Amino acid sequence: MTAQASPVSSASAAVSSDPKAVLLRLLPFVAIVFLGMLAIGIPLPVLPAQVHGTLGFGTIMVGWVIGIQSIATVLTRQYAGTTCDRRGVKTAVLLGLPMATLAGCLYLVSALAPVGANASLAILLAGRLLLGCAESLFLTGTMTWAIATVGVQNTGRVMAWQGIAIFGATGLGAPLGLWLLNAYGFVAAAGVAAAVPLPALAIALLRKGIAPMPAGPRVAFYRVIGLIWQPGLVLGLGAMSFGALAAFVTLYYGAHGWPGAGLALSGFAGGYILVRLFFAGLPDRHGGTRVGLVSLAIQAAGQGLMFMAATPLVAFAGATVTGIGFSLVFPAMGVEAIRRVAPQSRGIAVGGFIAFFDLAVGVAGPAMGLVADGFGYPSVFLTCAVAALIAMVLAATLKPAAA
């Protein structure tokens, strides 16, 4: 993702010192992200049931169906950033949101077309790939657009509220998707997923765009990755918990005969959002490494609870604690990553750093599918707890960034 934008307007500078005014200017962008991400959150608990229960494929394929979207997202990060810089942020958003709607339409086609299971799966996979590209475009575009609107001095607020919108949509989308599936079937869930980006598209169409950045020298992506790989890898190992939770919580609850799988994702999102709302400034005040270590320890404990859970209440608590721990891993390691690059490379650093998250979530699905196949669903969460502990070791060995 490229975080560059055109110079801050005088209007954005005028409100930069007033948090309430900044928030008011951010709200349309928060709404765009929230509605766009609902198209991602609604299918998360629904697709495993469709792929495994209706189409009859195994857990490894479930992991691929969930994870391939994030792989598509990471592969299109550079394209999305280039679109923002060369064609404008509004263009990126207006390309991404219709793609999200089209992805939902492909889910519908996969269910309604008179084809076999293999063809239906292929159409689903095409929808997931398209949704990955859509996410890259509308998230990158919305973040860059919001930063240009409220000023670079409010970048932290933009990132915090975008994160709240993302996981708020995940938390609402998961139980909504399961309710639609249980009440009306997969077709209803797919139809709603296709429809929710349309109000976001209307909001974007009504907003004034930002002129593209003038062409300038480009910094080699691989050089930036060489500077930020360690905090990025810490983020990636931590993000495996979210990827595994998204892919397997429905099947995990089903294997135990428990209700309320969607509530586990809501618990994760609720814990994540509450920490972001009240403690988002901790990495800046106390340092990314220190906050990251505490956050990862909490996350590992949450995954341990899910591994040992004997009741749905304990599993829900584990998912919630995981969300509380994971909430500040991103900003904590982001602080460490950004400190390692020159100011003119910060946009590329943000894109490279987020790519570690995308890749981890994409890999977590199929990798944890292998674990579930061999050792059962609880072992998925034990593996993620171990990954968080390894991330703690990496975070503890981070050298202080040069001033």
Secondary structure as the mmCIF struct_conf table of DSSP 4:
data_model
#
loop_
_struct_conf.conf_type_id
_struct_conf.id
_struct_conf.beg_label_comp_id
_struct_conf.beg_label_asym_id
_struct_conf.beg_label_seq_id
_struct_conf.end_label_comp_id
_struct_conf.end_label_asym_id
_struct_conf.end_label_seq_id
BEND BEND1 SER A 6 SER A 6
HELX_LH_PP_P HELX_LH_PP_P1 PRO A 7 SER A 9
HELX_RH_AL_P HELX_RH_AL_P1 SER A 10 VAL A 15
TURN_TY1_P TURN_TY1_P1 SER A 16 SER A 17
HELX_RH_AL_P HELX_RH_AL_P2 PRO A 19 GLY A 41
TURN_TY1_P TURN_TY1_P2 ILE A 42 PRO A 45
HELX_RH_AL_P HELX_RH_AL_P3 VAL A 46 PRO A 48
HELX_RH_PI_P HELX_RH_PI_P1 ALA A 49 THR A 54
BEND BEND2 LEU A 55 LEU A 55
HELX_RH_AL_P HELX_RH_AL_P4 THR A 59 LEU A 75
TURN_TY1_P TURN_TY1_P3 THR A 76 THR A 76
HELX_RH_AL_P HELX_RH_AL_P5 ARG A 77 ARG A 87
HELX_RH_AL_P HELX_RH_AL_P6 VAL A 89 LEU A 112
BEND BEND3 ALA A 113 PRO A 114
HELX_RH_AL_P HELX_RH_AL_P7 ALA A 117 VAL A 150
HELX_RH_3T_P HELX_RH_3T_P1 VAL A 152 ASN A 154
HELX_RH_AL_P HELX_RH_AL_P8 THR A 155 TYR A 184
HELX_RH_AL_P HELX_RH_AL_P9 PHE A 186 ALA A 195
TURN_TY1_P TURN_TY1_P4 VAL A 196 VAL A 196
HELX_RH_AL_P HELX_RH_AL_P10 PRO A 197 LEU A 206
BEND BEND4 ARG A 207 ARG A 207
HELX_LH_PP_P HELX_LH_PP_P2 LYS A 208 GLY A 209
HELX_LH_PP_P HELX_LH_PP_P3 ALA A 211 ALA A 215
HELX_LH_PP_P HELX_LH_PP_P4 PRO A 217 ALA A 220
HELX_RH_AL_P HELX_RH_AL_P11 PHE A 221 HIS A 256
TURN_TY1_P TURN_TY1_P5 GLY A 257 GLY A 257
BEND BEND5 PRO A 259 PRO A 259
HELX_RH_AL_P HELX_RH_AL_P12 ALA A 261 PHE A 279
TURN_TY1_P TURN_TY1_P6 ALA A 280 GLY A 281
HELX_RH_AL_P HELX_RH_AL_P13 LEU A 282 HIS A 286
HELX_RH_AL_P HELX_RH_AL_P14 GLY A 288 MET A 308
BEND BEND6 ALA A 310 THR A 311
HELX_RH_AL_P HELX_RH_AL_P15 PRO A 312 PHE A 326
TURN_TY1_P TURN_TY1_P7 SER A 327 LEU A 328
HELX_RH_AL_P HELX_RH_AL_P16 VAL A 329 ILE A 338
TURN_TY1_P TURN_TY1_P8 ARG A 339 ARG A 340
BEND BEND7 VAL A 341 VAL A 341
HELX_RH_3T_P HELX_RH_3T_P2 PRO A 343 SER A 345
HELX_RH_AL_P HELX_RH_AL_P17 ARG A 346 PHE A 375
HELX_RH_AL_P HELX_RH_AL_P18 TYR A 377 ALA A 396
TURN_TY1_P TURN_TY1_P9 THR A 397 THR A 397
HELX_LH_PP_P HELX_LH_PP_P5 LEU A 398 ALA A 402
#
